[in-house]
Amino acid sequence: MLLTMIVDLDHLFANPIYQADRCSINFHPLHSYYAISVYIIMIFIRKPFNIIGIGLLLHMLTDFFDCLMHN
């Protein structure tokens, strides 16, 4: 599940790469609502995809809480 942190590589395509008050949910391609819906579908597929989907959804959840704390 630690490998699901690779999803943060899409931050490198943002301009600027880092912005302290930016919410990554629906800003970066792998943090979009479309990607999140794919991650939800992944939890219903057999191993190892369900484990990866759970890890990615947990990652999105922590990013969502981070967005709530910044607003």
N, C-alpha and C positions, 0 to 999 in steps of 0.2 A: 504494500500500500504506500510505502514511502516513494516509490517510483512515480506515483501520480502527481508528485510535485513538479514533474517535468512540464506539466501544463502551463506553468508560469513562464515558459520560454516565449510565449506570445507577447509578453510585456516588452520584449526587445523590438517589436515592430511598431510600438506606440511612439508618438512624438509629442512631448519628450518621453524618454524611456521611463523616468520616475517622476511622479508628481505626488506630493505627500497627501493632498486632500482628494485625490481622484478615486472614485469607486470603480473597481475593476469589473464588477458584474455588468454585463451588457456593453462594456467598452472594448474589451479585447475579444478576438474571434473565438478563442477556446473558453471564454467566460460568458458567451452570449446565451440568450434564452434557447436558441436552437441547439447549441451544444449541450446545454443542461438537459434538454429533452432527450437527446441521444444517450446521455449518461443515465437517465432514468430507465430507458429501454434496456440498457446494458445490464441492469441488475436482475432482469428476468431471463437472461441468457445463461447458459451453463458456465462453469469455471473455465478459465480464469477471468472471463469477461465480467461476471457478476461482482467479483472482488474488486476489479479495476473500477467498475461503475460506482460501487460503494465508496471507494477511496476518492474518486473524482467528485461525487456529491458531497462528501464531507469537506473536501477542499472548497467547494463553492459555498458551503454553509459557513465556513470560517471567514471567507471573503465577504459574505453578506453581513455577518456580524461586524466585521471591520468597517463596512460601509455605514452601518447604523451608528457606530461609535464616532465616526467623523462628522455626521450630520447633527 
